[in-house]
Amino acid sequence: MKKLTTALSTLAAAALLAACASAPTITPPLQQARDTVSRASADPAVSKYAALELKKASDSLRRADELSAKREAPADIDSAAYVAMQQARTAQTLAKAAADEDSIKAAEAERERVRADANAAAAARARTQAETAQAQAAMASGLGPVLLLLLM
């Protein structure tokens, strides 16, 4: 009976070690890189303006995950994770810059539209004032009805 218990204990220990050996090595930098790439992927601006950079970050993260699954050295995993994280941050920064540039262009276009509207309103006021002045001058000279007909 004692031999059976010892054999079962040995078998359980071997199974536990085998389970631990097959688990990937997940380092804090790898987890941080996963989070950063995930946030970048969820940002619509990144997809719109920095798709290539996001793909590079995803590819680098995939490489870090492969190293983790193969239980490579933590320094190698961390290095690949660092590259992925920096690429994701670059994608986020580029996307923000491009979105800000679009906002600036939209504001400039709005400013020009408002300026054009103001100029058109000023021209309309000047035209009205000129017509009023002509009418008053015509009335003062006694040719008012004739000039009014000509102006229309």
TINU-188405 format. One record per residue: x, z, y of N, C-alpha, C in turn. Coordinates in pm, whole numbers, m for minus. Atoms other than C-alpha are relative to their C-alpha. Layout:
! TINU-188405
REC    n.xx    n.zz    n.yy   ca.xx   ca.zz   ca.yy    c.xx    c.zz    c.yy
REC       X       Z       Y       X       Z       Y       X       Z       Y
...
This chain:
! TINU-188405
REC    n.xx    n.zz    n.yy   ca.xx   ca.zz   ca.yy    c.xx    c.zz    c.yy
REC      82       0    m118       0       0       0      87       0     125
REC     m90      m9    m114     287      87     232      64    m136      28
REC     m59     132     m17     442    m256     171     m99     m95      65
REC     104      84     m59     112    m424     262     m15      30     149
REC      11     m40    m140      88    m227     587     119     m50      79
REC    m121      47     m66     447    m313     674      m5    m151      16
REC       9     146      m5     387    m680     594    m101     m43     105
REC     100      33    m101      72    m687     807      51      28     141
REC     m58     m34    m131     251    m516    1096     102    m105      43
REC    m100     102     m30     535    m766    1074     m67    m132      36
REC      75     122     m26     290   m1055    1062     m67       5     137
REC      66     m16    m130     100    m921    1365     103     m10     112
REC    m106       8    m101     425    m879    1561      47    m144      17
REC     m43     139      m6     530   m1233    1473    m104     m86      72
REC     107      74     m66     192   m1369    1584      m2      29     150
REC      m4     m38    m140     216   m1178    1911     116     m67      71
REC    m116      65     m59     564   m1311    1978     m22    m151      13
REC      28     144      m5     452   m1665    1898     m96     m31     113
REC      95      21    m109     163   m1632    2140      69      12     134
REC     m72     m18    m125     392   m1506    2413      96    m117      25
REC     m96     109     m14     642   m1782    2348     m68    m129      44
REC      68     124     m34     379   m2052    2394     m63       3     140
REC      59     m10    m134     250   m1923    2730      98     m55     103
REC     m90      54    m103     388   m2110    3031      53     110      91
REC     m58     m94     m95     610   m1934    3279     m60     m30     138
REC      62      19    m131     410   m1891    3599      67      97      96
REC     m71     m81     m97     628   m1769    3880     m82       9     129
REC      73      m9    m127     498   m1651    4220      12    m127      86
REC      m6     125     m78     635   m1963    4395     m85    m112     m60
REC      84     103      63     457   m2183    4141    m146      24      35
REC     139     m31     m35     128   m2004    4204     m27     m31     147
REC      14      28    m142     182   m2030    4579      m6    m152      25
REC       3     146     m14     255   m2403    4547    m135     m55     m47
REC     132      44      48     m65   m2449    4344    m106      25     107
REC      98     m34    m104    m264   m2272    4616      14     m93     121
REC     m23      84    m118    m104   m2475    4897     m44    m144     m26
REC      41     137      34    m156   m2810    4722    m152      m6     m14
REC     146      m4      14    m514   m2709    4639     m68      m1     138
REC      56      m3    m135    m587   m2626    5005      15    m137      67
REC     m22     132     m60    m434   m2955    5117     m94    m105     m61
REC      89      95      68    m639   m3147    4858    m144      16      46
REC     138     m27     m41    m959   m2982    4979     m26     m39     146
REC      13      33    m142    m894   m3081    5343     m30    m149      16
REC      33     142     m15   m1074   m3408    5426      96     m74      93
REC     m94      65     m92    m830   m3478    5710     127     m41     m74
REC    m120      33      77    m539   m3471    5465     m27    m124     m85
REC      35     119      80    m717   m3719    5238      m7    m125      86
REC      17     115     m89    m789   m3944    5536     131     m45      62
REC    m118      35     m79    m460   m3930    5723     134      13     m73
REC    m129     m26      65    m191   m3815    5476     m11     m10    m153
REC      23      15     144    m293   m3941    5132     130     m18     m78
REC    m128      22      71      58   m4056    5039      78     130     m14
REC     m71    m127       5     213   m3721    5127     m67      96     m98
REC      72     m85      94     m60   m3542    4932      29     m42    m144
REC     m34      46     136      13   m3760    4627     139      47     m39
REC    m135     m49      29     381   m3671    4653      m2     148     m36
REC      10    m144      28     291   m3302    4664     m62      24    m137
REC      65     m15     132      61   m3338    4362      95     m38    m112
REC     m97      41     102     331   m3522    4168     108     107     m19
REC    m102    m106       9     587   m3252    4250     m56     124     m68
REC      63    m116      65     342   m2981    4147     m16     m26    m149
REC      12      35     142     278   m3164    3820     134      20     m71
REC    m134     m19      57     654   m3163    3759      29     149     m18
REC     m22    m144      11     671   m2789    3829     m83      58    m114
REC      85     m47     111     380   m2732    3589      58     m40    m136
REC     m62      44     126     556   m2936    3320     121      88     m34
REC    m114     m90      24     871   m2727    3363     m48     136     m46
REC      57    m130      38     657   m2415    3338     m50      m3    m145
REC      53      11     136     486   m2538    3020     113      m6    m103
REC    m115       8      91     826   m2610    2866      84     127       4
REC     m70    m128     m16     935   m2259    2966     146     m21      43
REC    m132      25     m56    1230   m2395    3161      43     120      84
REC     m54    m110     m79    1445   m2169    3375     m88      22     124
REC      83     m29    m117    1244   m1992    3648      56     m61     129
REC     m58      60    m121    1489   m2122    3911     m38    m148      11
REC      40     141      m1    1407   m2482    3810    m148     m14      35
REC     145       0     m29    1034   m2409    3819     m21      28     149
REC      15     m38    m141    1066   m2241    4159      46    m112      93
REC     m51     110     m82    1267   m2532    4297    m103    m112       9
REC     102     106       1    1007   m2788    4193    m126      46      74
REC     117     m55     m69     729   m2561    4321      23       1     151
REC     m33      m1    m143     906   m2526    4656     m16    m140      60
REC      12     138     m47     927   m2904    4693    m148     m37      15
REC     143      31      m5     555   m2937    4613     m67      70     118
REC      60     m76    m109     463   m2666    4861      37     m60     136
REC     m44      58    m127     670   m2821    5141     m66    m137      23
REC      66     129     m15     522   m3165    5074    m146      17      37
REC     140     m28     m34     171   m3021    5087     m11      45     146
REC       1     m45    m141     250   m2847    5417      26    m117      94
REC     m27     119     m81     392   m3172    5552    m126     m85      11
REC     125      77       0      71   m3351    5453    m101      64      94
REC      94     m69     m88    m136   m3085    5631      39     m19     147
REC     m47      15    m138      78   m3109    5945     m22    m141      51
REC      22     140     m39      65   m3489    5953    m148     m28      22
REC     145      21     m13    m311   m3484    5903     m52      64     129
REC      43     m67    m123    m359   m3235    6186      45     m79     121
REC     m51      79    m112    m141   m3443    6418     m83    m128      18
REC      79     123      m8    m334   m3761    6335    m142      29      49
REC     134     m37     m44    m670   m3587    6380       0      36     148
REC     m12     m34    m142    m555   m3445    6713      17    m126      85
REC     m19     126     m72    m442   m3791    6821    m132     m76      13
REC     131      64      m7    m785   m3932    6735     m89      70     102
REC      80     m76     m97    m948   m3654    6939      43     m34     143
REC     m50      35    m133    m725   m3736    7237     m48    m139      39
REC      46     136     m29    m812   m4106    7212    m150      m1      31
REC     145      m7     m26   m1184   m4022    7196     m27      62     138
REC      18     m63    m131   m1153   m3795    7502      39     m96     112
REC     m40     100    m100    m966   m4068    7694    m108    m107      16
REC     106     101      m7   m1238   m4321    7608    m121      56      72
REC     113     m64     m68   m1507   m4076    7721      28      12     150
REC     m38     m12    m142   m1318   m4014    8047     m15    m135      70
REC      12     133     m59   m1300   m4389    8112    m146     m42      15
REC     143      33      m9   m1671   m4428    8038     m64      73     117
REC      55     m78    m110   m1758   m4148    8281      49     m56     134
REC     m56      57    m124   m1526   m4298    8543     m71    m132      34
REC      69     127     m24   m1690   m4641    8503    m143      24      47
REC     137     m34     m43   m2037   m4485    8532       0      49     145
REC      m9     m51    m137   m1930   m4304    8851      27    m114      97
REC     m28     115     m86   m1789   m4627    8997    m124     m88      16
REC     122      80      m7   m2110   m4814    8913    m103      68      89
REC      94     m74     m85   m2318   m4541    9078      42      m9     146
REC     m49      11    m138   m2098   m4551    9390     m26    m140      55
REC      25     138     m43   m2130   m4931    9407    m149     m19      29
REC     145      12     m22   m2509   m4905    9375     m39      70     131
REC      29     m71    m126   m2518   m4647    9658      49     m82     119
REC     m55      81    m109   m2297   m4869    9876     m88    m122      25
REC      87     117     m13   m2519   m5171    9808    m130      39      70
REC     124     m48     m61   m2830   m4972    9899      22      31     148
REC     m30     m32    m141   m2667   m4845   10218      19    m127      81
REC     m20     126     m71   m2563   m5199   10315    m133     m70      25
REC     131      63     m17   m2913   m5333   10258     m81      73     105
REC      73     m79     m99   m3059   m5048   10461      55     m28     139
REC     m61      28    m130   m2814   m5112   10744     m38    m139      50
REC      40     135     m39   m2895   m5486   10745    m145      m3      46
REC     142      m4     m36   m3264   m5413   10754     m18      66     136
REC      11     m69    m128   m3222   m5170   11043      52     m89     113
REC     m54      89    m102   m3010   m5420   11234     m97    m113      30
REC      97     109     m18   m3266   m5692   11179    m120      50      79
REC     114     m56     m71   m3545   m5468   11301      36      23     147
REC     m43     m27    m136   m3345   m5375   11607      12    m128      80
REC     m17     126     m72   m3283   m5739   11699    m131     m76      13
REC     129      65     m10   m3645   m5834   11656     m21    m107    m105
REC      13     101     106   m3583   m6067   11366     m28      65    m135
REC      18     m81     122   m3676   m5804   11111     m78     m70    m109
REC      77      59     108   m3956   m5977   10919      66    m125     m57
REC     m62     125      47   m3767   m6309   10898     122      33     m86
REC    m119     m36      76   m3441   m6147   10782     m36      73    m130
REC      41     m69     123   m3620   m5925   10534     m40     m99    m107
REC      39     102      97   m3767   m6234   10373     122     m73     m53
REC    m120      69      42   m3423   m6396   10362      83      88     m96
REC     m76     m91      85   m3263   m6086   10204     m60      14    m139
REC      63     m19     130   m3511   m6076    9925      14    m121     m80
